[in-house]
Amino acid sequence: KGFLQQHRVRLTRALWLGTSEVTVGQFRKFVSETGYVTEGERDGKGGHGRDASGQWGIFPEFTWRHPGFVQSDDHPVVQVSWNDAAAFCEWLGRKEGKTYRLPTGAECEYACRAGSTTRWSFGDEQSDLGNYSWWSGNSEGHTHAVCQKIANAWGFYDMHGNVWEWCMDWYGVYPSGAVTDPQGPAIGSGRVARGGGSWNHDAANCRSAGCYAIVPTSRASYLGFRLALSPSGVRPEAAEDK
């Protein structure tokens, strides 16, 4: 109950958001310049995905380099934890002298909706979903290069499908009434993942309001991230919570 209930959210902070998800090539540059080793590589446990036999599970061989299917540098990077994504943001911020971070869940949904109030940013007709996203109905079981589908009304690509996206805040239940700049609770067990579903999800999970709570050390073949930039140089407080 309440899963489909809409409520009004007001955002007051200036924000820039990446038009696409962070790609394999961009993440590879980060690793090359810093020697960074992802959590899945460090702990030797890999990540969640589907093996060659079609079996889903956590496999040690699944990392961002080998996520369980073939990727090129223009695919969204996957098999990265929340902490890996945060490390990328910190590296790029130091490199460019800017304040990069992950978006809050509210910011992500705001960008996904692009002013709409319908199930998907383009309307309520599921038959149009394939024009805007890679989802379980057309993905053939893997990610695809970013920016191949139609962008939403604000110019953001893959806001539905392709991969779920890590968000900055801890997962929590939104108040039933109107809220301003929500950031989730101060602490929690799962980080928010948004971005309108993934290549592995059905149409219902690709809605603009789609949201999951995922343990921040988790890695999966359907989970990546998108960058946010705070022009003022001031990050929301939740960005400091590890």
N, C-alpha and C positions, 0 to 999 in steps of 0.2 A: 504494500500500500504506500502510495506517495512516490513510487518509482517514476511515474509519468506525470506527476504534479509539477507544474511550473511555478516559479516564484521570481520576483523581480530582484535583480542585482545591479548595484550602481558601482561603476569603476571610476575613480578620480585621478589615478596616477597615469602620467604619460608612459607610453610603452611602444617599443618597436618589437616586431616578431618576425622570425625567419619565414620567408615565403615557402620554404620547403623544410623537410626534416633533414637533420645532419646526415651527411652521406658517408659511405665507407671510405671514400677518398679523403674527405676532410678529417675523419677520425684517424686514418692511417698517417696523415701528416702530423697530427698531434702525437701519436705514438713514436713516429720517427724522430721528431725533434726533442722529445722528453725521455724516451725510453720507458714510458708508462706501461705497466702490466695490469691488465684488467683483473677484476676480482675472480672471474671464472678461470682465468689462467693461473692466478696466484694460488687459489685454494685447490686447483686440480679437479674441481667438481663440474666444470663446464656449465651447461645451461639446459633449459627446457626446450624441447623441440620434437620433431617426428623423424625417426630414422628411416633407412632405405626400405624396411619391411612395412612401414606405415604405422609403427608403434610409437605412441607418444610417451615421453618420459624425460628424465634428466640424464643427459649423457656427457661424460667427461670430455669427449672430443668436440663438443659443440662450443665454439667461442665466436667472437666477432669475426675472426679470420675464416672460420669454417662453421657457419651457422646451421648447417643441415641441408643446404641447397646452394646452388651456384649464384654468386653475386658479382656484379661489376662495381667499379668505383662510384657510379652514379645511383646506386641503390641506397636506401636508408640503412645506416648501420644498426644492427640488432645484436642480441646477446651481450648487452651492456647493462650494468646495474645502475641504480640511481646515483651511487657514489662515483661510478665511472663517468656518468654524464656531468655530474657536478665538477669533477676534476677537469673535464674538457672545458667547461665554462670558465673556470678559474685560469686555466692556461691561456685561453684566447683573450680573456680580459687583461691579463698581465702583458700579453704580446701587443695588444692594440691600445692599451691604456683606457679601456672602457669597462663598463659594469655589465658583463654578460651573466645570465642566470637562466634557470628554468622558469617557465611561466607558472603562475598559480593555476589551479584548476579552473577558477572563474575566468581568468584571462584567456585560457585556452578555449573554453566554451564560447566566450564572447567572440573570439576571432573565428571560431568554427561557424557560428551562427551567422556572422556577417550581417547583422540587423534583422535576421529572420526569427520567427517564433514557431516555425513548422518542425516536423520530425527531423528532417534533414535541411541543410542550408538552402537547397534548391526547391524545396516544397515537400509535399506529403506522398508523392507518387514513387513507390519503390522501383517501378520500371525505369526510372531515370538514374538510379544509383550507379549503374555501371558506367555512365558517362563521366562521373565525378570521382569514382573510387575503385580501388582494387580490394575486393571483398571475396568471401568464400564462393560467391556465384560466378566469378570470372578470373580469379587469380591463378588458378592451376597449381595451388599449393606452395606459393613462394612470394617473396617481395618482388617489386618491379621498380624500375628507375623512377626517380622523383620527377614531378612536373610533367607527366605524360597525360594525365587526365585534365578535365576542365577545372580551372581554378574557381573558387567561390567568388561572390560579388565583391569582395575586398582584395582579391588577388592572391589568396593563400591556396597552395596546392596540397592535395592529399590530407585535407582536414577530415575527410571520411576515408577510412580504410588504409591500406598499405601497412602501417604499423601503429600500435598504441604508442602514446608518448608520455614519458615521465613528466610529472609536474612537481613544482617546488614543495607544496604543502603536504602535511600529514592528512590522511583521510579522516573525515568526520561528517556527521549528519548536519546538513544546512538547517538553520532556523526556518520555520514555516513562513515567516514574514519577510519583508524586504530587508536586504542587507547591503552594506557599503564596503567595498574592497575586502571581501572575505578571504581568509588565508588558512582556514582550517585550525585545528587545535594546536596547542603549543608543543605537544608530544603525542606520539602514537606508535602503532605497530606496523602500519602500512602507509606508503606514499601514494598520492593520487596518480592514476594513469588515465589520461583522456586522449582526445584526438580522433573520436568517431570510429572506433573499431580498428580492425586490421585485415590483412589478407586472409586470415583464418576464421573470421567471424561472420555471423549471419547479418541480415539487414537490420534487425532490431538492435543489435549491439553496435551498429554503425551510426546510430542516431547522434545528433549534435549533443544531446545530454548524456551520452554514454559515459560511465565512470566506473573505475575499479580501484580497490585498495590492494597494493602489492608491496610485499616486504622489500625494503630498499636494496638488499643484497641480491635480489632475484635477477636472473637473466633468462631471456626467452627469445625465440626466433621471430616473434611477432611484436617485440617491444623495443622502441628506440626513443628518440627525443628531438626536440626542436628548441632553438635558442630564443631567448627574450633579451632585450636590451633596455635598461633603464636610462633614459637620456639625462636625468638629473644626477646620476651617479649614486643614488640612494636606493638600496635594496629593501624590500619588505622584510620585516623582522624574521619571518619564518625561514628566510634563506640561510640563516645562521644555524638552524637546527640540523644536526647530523643524525 
